Amino acid sequence: MSGKDKRPSDRDLGMDRDIDRRDFLNGVAIGAAALAAAATEAQAADAPFAQDRPGYYPPERTGMRGSHPGSFEVAHELRDGKFWQTAAKPEDIDTVYDLIVVGGGISGLSAAHFYRVAKPDAKILILDNHDDFGGHAKRNEFHFPGGRMELMNGGTMLIDSPRPYSAVADGLLKTLGIDPVTLSKQCNKPEVYRALGLQGATYFDRETFGSDKLVVGGAGRRRGSEGSGLKEFLDQAPLTDKAKAGILRIEEGDVDYMPGLSSAEKKDRLSRVSYRDFLLNIAKLDPSAIAFYQTRTHGEWGVGIDAESALDCWGLGLPGFQGMKLAPGSAPRMGYTAAGYADGGSYRFHFPDGNATIARLLVRELIPAAMPGTGVENVVTAKADYAALDRKGAPVRIRLSSIAVGARNIGEPANSRGVEVAYARDGNVFRVHGVNCVLAGWNMMIPYLCPELPQAQKAALHQLVKVPLVYTTVALRNWHAFRKLGIQGANCPGGDFTGIQLNSTVDSGSDRRPSGA
Ligand SMILES: Cc1cc2nc3c(=O)[nH]c(=O)nc-3n(C[C@H](O)[C@H](O)[C@H](O)COP(=O)(O)OP(=O)(O)OC[C@H]3O[C@@H](n4cnc5c(N)ncnc54)[C@H](O)[C@@H]3O)c2cc1C
């Protein structure tokens, strides 16, 4: 390695051992010598790893459940160039898979599904660094005395896309038995909260607005005037008179702030200013009102209104544009998400555990023993058998708490004779071989797994950084405080958490939301 080129070599990756002796043609044969040198799958993977032990059930765990402790440290060491300095010597595993998938989220599980459709006898190994499968589409279970279970999405909230689902994605949902349009009609129960008279609210905090105050209502004309009107809401808000008048105009006024320009010209101009600049400098909103809007974009983009274009905020339905006669539909210079929603978006449906149901249905398809029952609705209440995920001899195996640390072609990529994937688990490093490999993990980690990639491709992959998005789920034995306040949730524009919400009222199969007063 030269001083200039700090790319890890194969030796650094622990992947320098000669593997030419293996013949991956047709994806079946493996030399006897290799077998002799390798640990058996039983030794390497059927040791008493946590997921095989009785009582292992991650959906019930609490605390940090996204990138939880134990899931990311190895990745950080790899990034910092430290992992291979202290890593255990990789141990070869004897089984050769037709496909190795890195990442057990919806993408990785779907890759395994489609591969099995094309090759029903394929042997597939799925590796994931977390203690649970599903990637972002996980779930949290809360169990109450009397056997009642409350479910929450542990990340991904709902079936919803800025663009209509592709034929492939839509087809997969159908294959899994999911019909979002019918399910929405049958299962969504918004009337539960409505019947109790619960409204939205805003919590104004002292640090941002000068006093701590919960003000109920304020949906206003723009959002379908259910509950208290905006004027009554603003009358109670700890805001200056100028701020109140400005908010009323932004939310309900019909002002064209760019008279004389065509719709296309307005859209172009709006694409070149932030929403904050639009409010302040074009709509002339009083600066004291900005805090009311500053975090409106956090939930979608993870950044404030100063970092999002006004046009994208129009696409997402933020207020202030209703008098500007903007033609419906996306325009050049819009972001992918906002442009998609401006063009109509997709169908939507929220399972009680978010998109974890999709991941669980895929797991049931791949490893029936791991997900008891049949049908979409009953998968919601099914208790997964984690010990069945990685059974010896099974055609599909999902190995948790196993982080891929290296992946490479055997031979030149153009004439590859298979792939070799190294992964770390419980302080050990294993090396497994396959005919094919799908990297369905996180893009920004791929340059560390495949250091031989061209620089330009690595630079592009590095750009795909993630924005932290934190959901906290709390199980309440008694939620009557919400009823007494008359609220279903509240925006908290100055808070560390920018909103609080009662669970969605969705019934699915035997999973029923409580609806009592
Ligand atoms: C909080 C949150 C809310 C979201 N809400 C929605 C929503 O409502 N609707 C929607 O459609 N989308 C939503 N998304 C986007 C969501 O990420 C995608 O819809 C989808 O679930 C992504 O699936 P995936 O398999 O591509 O990636 P992921 O779900 O990220 O799965 C990839 C898996 O690979 C693992 N992995 C990465 N690197 C390695 C490695 N080296 N070795 C082993 N494993 C590795 C990851 O840890 C992860 O478990 C949300 C995302 C988040 C974070």
The ligand as a Tripos MOL2 file, in Angstrom:
@<TRIPOS>MOLECULE
LIG
   53    58     1     0     0
SMALL
NO_CHARGES

@<TRIPOS>ATOM
      1 C1        -37.3910    5.7980   11.1990 C.3       1 LIG1
      2 C2        -37.6730    5.4260    9.7680 C.ar      1 LIG1
      3 C3        -38.9500    5.5310    9.2600 C.ar      1 LIG1
      4 C4        -39.2070    5.1610    7.9550 C.ar      1 LIG1
      5 N1        -40.4850    5.2340    7.5230 N.ar      1 LIG1
      6 C5        -40.7870    4.7590    6.3110 C.ar      1 LIG1
      7 C6        -42.1430    4.6640    5.9180 C.ar      1 LIG1
      8 O1        -43.0440    5.0110    6.6830 O.2       1 LIG1
      9 N2        -42.4360    4.1510    4.6980 N.ar      1 LIG1
     10 C7        -41.4420    3.7230    3.8490 C.ar      1 LIG1
     11 O2        -41.7530    3.2480    2.7580 O.2       1 LIG1
     12 N3        -40.1370    3.8330    4.1930 N.ar      1 LIG1
     13 C8        -39.7980    4.3120    5.3950 C.ar      1 LIG1
     14 N4        -38.4970    4.3680    5.7750 N.ar      1 LIG1
     15 C9        -37.4840    3.9800    4.8090 C.3       1 LIG1
     16 C10       -37.0890    2.5240    4.9620 C.3       1 LIG1
     17 O3        -35.7350    2.5640    5.2440 O.3       1 LIG1
     18 C11       -37.3690    1.7210    3.7070 C.3       1 LIG1
     19 O4        -38.7150    1.7740    3.3440 O.3       1 LIG1
     20 C12       -37.0460    0.2290    3.7760 C.3       1 LIG1
     21 O5        -37.5030   -0.3650    4.9810 O.3       1 LIG1
     22 C13       -35.5610    0.0530    3.5940 C.3       1 LIG1
     23 O6        -35.2920   -1.3150    3.4630 O.3       1 LIG1
     24 P1        -33.8570   -1.8060    3.0640 P.3       1 LIG1
     25 O7        -33.8450   -3.2920    3.2190 O.co2     1 LIG1
     26 O8        -33.4560   -1.2390    1.7590 O.co2     1 LIG1
     27 O9        -32.8690   -1.1340    4.1240 O.3       1 LIG1
     28 P2        -32.8200   -1.3720    5.6810 P.3       1 LIG1
     29 O10       -34.1490   -1.5130    6.2410 O.co2     1 LIG1
     30 O11       -31.8890   -0.3360    6.2130 O.co2     1 LIG1
     31 O12       -32.1190   -2.8040    5.8110 O.3       1 LIG1
     32 C14       -30.7480   -2.9990    5.5660 C.3       1 LIG1
     33 C15       -30.2250   -3.9190    6.6370 C.3       1 LIG1
     34 O13       -28.8750   -4.2560    6.3160 O.3       1 LIG1
     35 C16       -28.1080   -4.1470    7.4860 C.3       1 LIG1
     36 N5        -26.7090   -3.9810    7.1300 N.ar      1 LIG1
     37 C17       -26.1090   -2.8580    6.6720 C.ar      1 LIG1
     38 N6        -24.7980   -3.1060    6.4550 N.ar      1 LIG1
     39 C18       -24.5910   -4.4080    6.8160 C.ar      1 LIG1
     40 C19       -23.4510   -5.2410    6.8630 C.ar      1 LIG1
     41 N7        -22.2430   -4.7990    6.4770 N.pl3     1 LIG1
     42 N8        -23.5920   -6.5210    7.3040 N.ar      1 LIG1
     43 C20       -24.8040   -6.9890    7.7170 C.ar      1 LIG1
     44 N9        -25.9120   -6.2350    7.6830 N.ar      1 LIG1
     45 C21       -25.8050   -4.9650    7.2450 C.ar      1 LIG1
     46 C22       -28.7040   -2.9230    8.1500 C.3       1 LIG1
     47 O14       -28.2960   -2.7670    9.4660 O.3       1 LIG1
     48 C23       -30.1790   -3.2370    8.0090 C.3       1 LIG1
     49 O15       -30.6230   -4.0960    9.0250 O.3       1 LIG1
     50 C24       -38.1760    4.7220    7.1000 C.ar      1 LIG1
     51 C25       -36.8820    4.6400    7.6070 C.ar      1 LIG1
     52 C26       -36.6400    4.9760    8.9230 C.ar      1 LIG1
     53 C27       -35.2390    4.8650    9.4380 C.3       1 LIG1
@<TRIPOS>BOND
     1     1     2 1
     2     2     3 ar
     3     2    52 ar
     4     3     4 ar
     5     4     5 ar
     6     4    50 ar
     7     5     6 ar
     8     6     7 ar
     9     6    13 1
    10     7     8 2
    11     7     9 ar
    12     9    10 ar
    13    10    11 2
    14    10    12 ar
    15    12    13 ar
    16    13    14 ar
    17    14    15 1
    18    14    50 ar
    19    15    16 1
    20    16    17 1
    21    16    18 1
    22    18    19 1
    23    18    20 1
    24    20    21 1
    25    20    22 1
    26    22    23 1
    27    23    24 1
    28    24    25 2
    29    24    26 1
    30    24    27 1
    31    27    28 1
    32    28    29 2
    33    28    30 1
    34    28    31 1
    35    31    32 1
    36    32    33 1
    37    33    34 1
    38    33    48 1
    39    34    35 1
    40    35    36 1
    41    35    46 1
    42    36    37 ar
    43    36    45 ar
    44    37    38 ar
    45    38    39 ar
    46    39    40 ar
    47    39    45 ar
    48    40    41 1
    49    40    42 ar
    50    42    43 ar
    51    43    44 ar
    52    44    45 ar
    53    46    47 1
    54    46    48 1
    55    48    49 1
    56    50    51 ar
    57    51    52 ar
    58    52    53 1
@<TRIPOS>SUBSTRUCTURE
     1 LIG1         1 GROUP 0 **** ****
